[in-house]
């Protein structure tokens, strides 16, 4: 059954969520409310039939699922504003606020409202996000609904909240790591004879295809590597040279360094 959804904070992330839900037909525009101070930036949603305004309390009263997509420094003021109209029997709060933990949200809310924390990445703009979810006090039905919501915007994984920092590194910072690999691939492609545009196309599509092999077939990376590494061939020569130069080691060290930065500051 469709639920009325309020997106509090119609910035880049909030707007991407709204657009994805409409494009996938998970939600009809009339079931979506989006709030933001700078309303002209949301004009296209108003033209689609969404409710667009700056009244956060009204948005919460009129909805069942409340997606908090505000800046971390704003979350306490926003919750203080909407707290009087939050109803534990009616509402589910979903937070996509970076670095704000469920316990912090629940203390600020002060009511037993189910809270689900979601960590998407920038590919949510094209409905290809990897979104990790954690929750507190949500029912199985509520979890299934929110997971279905984010699956309209890519893939999802339900994790323990203590792994959210790690999810940020692997799923969000990971986009930058993948881009850096693709960029290096393009540079290599140019050096061996391709123009930049053609090298970019080949590199990006090859990475997309490699990822889809794992996602669609459920195979292990080494299994797919074995398919293209022939004895004394060019693939194994290139792979071994990369490993001699510390390719896998540097990537792992980078992931750990990013995680340490989040955890230790």
N, C-alpha and C positions, 0 to 999 in steps of 0.2 A: 504493500500500500504506500503510495506517495506521501511524503511528509513535506510540510512547509519549511523552507530553509532560509535562515537569515545569515548573511555573510557580513560580519561586523569588520569593516575595513576593506574597502574596495580598491586597494592598491594593485600592484602588479600580480601578486599571488592571489589575492581575493578575486580579482577580475578573471584570472586564468581558471580558477576553480569554477566560477559562475559560467564562463564560456564553455568549458568542457562539459558541465552538467547539462547545459542547453543543447549543445551539439550532439551529445550522445542520447538525448531524449530521456535521460534519467529523471530530469525535472522539466516541467513546463515553465516558461517565463513567469506566468502568473503565480507560481508557487515559490518564486525566489524574491527575496528582499536583499538589497545591497546598500550598505550605508557608507558614506564618506563625507568629509567636510568639503572637499573640492568636487562638487556634484557635476560640473560640466564634463569631467573626464569619464563619467558613467552614462553619458547621454545615449550611447548606442544601446545600452541595456534597457533604458526607459522606452526607447523606440521598439524594442522587442516585446515589451509588455511586462517587464520586471518592475517591482516597486523599488524606486530609487529615492532615498532621502537621507537626512542627517540625524534622524531621531532614533537612537539606538534602543531606547526603552520600548518604543512602539514596534520596532523590528522584532524584538524579543517576544513581546506580548502576542504578536501576530504569527509567530513561528513555533516549530517544535525542535528543530535542529539548529543550534547556534554555533556557527563557525567563527572562531576568533582569529582574525588575520591582521592583527594590529602589530605595531612595533613593540619590542620587549619593554621599552621604557614607558609605554602607554598602558600596559595591561592592567595595572592596579587601579588606575583612574577609570578605565572602561568597566571593569568588574564592579567597582563601587557604584557606578552609574546604573548598571543593569541589574544589580543584585536584588533590589526590591521586587522586580517582576519575574525573577527566575523561580520556577516551580519544579521541585523534584519529581512530581508525578507527571509532568508534561514535557520537560526539556531534557535534551542531551547537549552537553557542551563539548565541542570539538576544538582543540587548540592547535594551530599550526605556527605558534609563536616560538621562535628559536630560543633555546636556553631556559625556558620557564617550565618548571617541573609540575607534575600533577598535584603534588602535595601543596605547592605554593598557590595553585589555582583554587584548590578546595578550601584552603584556609581563608583565602580572599573572599570566596563565595559564601562560606559559612553555612551552607546547607548541603544535604546529601544528594546533590545533583550529580548524575553520572558524568564523568569527565573522561574524554578520550583524547590522547595526544597523538598528533600525526606529524611525521617528518617527510615531506615530499622533496623533490629536487626541481631544478629549473626546467626540466623537460616536461613538467606539468603543463607548460604553455602549449605543447603540441600533443597532449594526452598520452605521453610516454614516460611519465614519472615512475620512479621507484619510491613508494611511500611506505614507511615503517610506522606501525601503530602500536600504542600501549594504552592501557585503560585502568580505571579504578571504579568499582561499583556498577559497571555496565552489565546488563543482562545479555544472554546469548543472542537474543533477537536484535537488541540495539547494536551489538558488535557486528552482527551479520549485515545490518543495514549500512553502517558506516563503512565497513569493508567493501560492500557493493558500490557505495558512493565513490570511493577512491579508486576502485577498479575501472570506473569509467574514465579515469584519468591516467591509467597505466597499470602497473603491477603493485601488489601489496604484500607485506609480511607482518604478522603479528609477533611482537617481541616483548621481552621484559623491559620495563622502562630504564633499568640500569644500563641497558645497551644502547640507549638513544644517542649518547655521545659517539659511540662507535658507529652507529648508523649514519650519523652526520658525516663522519669521515668517509665511510665506504660508499654511501649513496649520494651525498651532496658534494663533498669535496671530490669524490670520485669522478664527477663530471669533468672537473678541471684536469684531473690526471689523464682521463681518456682523451680530452682535447689536446693535451700536450703530446701524447703519443701520436695522435693523428697529425698534428702539426709537424712533428719530426718525420713522420712517414712522407708527408708532402715535400718537405725539404729534400729528403732522400730521393724521392721521385723526380724532382726537378734536376738533381745532380746527375741522374742516370738518363735524362733526356726528355722528360715530359714538361709541357708548359704547366703553369701553376693551377689553372682551372681544371685541366684534365687530371693532374696529380691529386687535386683535392677531391674530385668526384670518385676516383678509384679508391683512394684511402678511406674516405667516409663510408662508401658503400661496402667495402670489404670488411670494415669493422662492424657495420650494421649486420651484414650477413653472418659474420662469425658469432655475434651475440645471439642472433636468431637461431643458429644451430643449437646453442646451449638451451635457450628458452623453449624452443619448439620440440626438440628431440630429447631434451633432458640428459644429454650426453656429458661426459667429462672433458674438460679442455685438452687433456693429454691424448684422449682417444681421437679427437679431431686433428690434433697436431700430427699424430702417427699417420693419418691418411695422406698427408702432404709431404712427409719427410721420407724420401727414398735414399737408399744407400749411396754414399758419395755424392748426394745431390746438392743443389744450390740452397734448398730450404734449411737443411741441417747445418750447412756451412755458416749461413747467416745467423741461425739461432745460437750456435755454439760461440760465435764471435760476440754476440750480444751478451751471453752469459759470462764470457771471459771479461767483458767490460763492466760487469756488475748490474745487468739490466734488472733481473728479478730482485736481487738484493737491494738495489737502490729504491725500487718501487715499494718493497716491504718496509724499508727504513723510513721512506716518506710517509707512508700510512701511519706508522707508529709515531713519528714526529708530530703529525697533525693531531693525533689522538692525545698525545702528551700535552700539546699546547692547549687543548680544550680542558683537559682534566686539571692540569697544574697551573694554567694561566700564563 
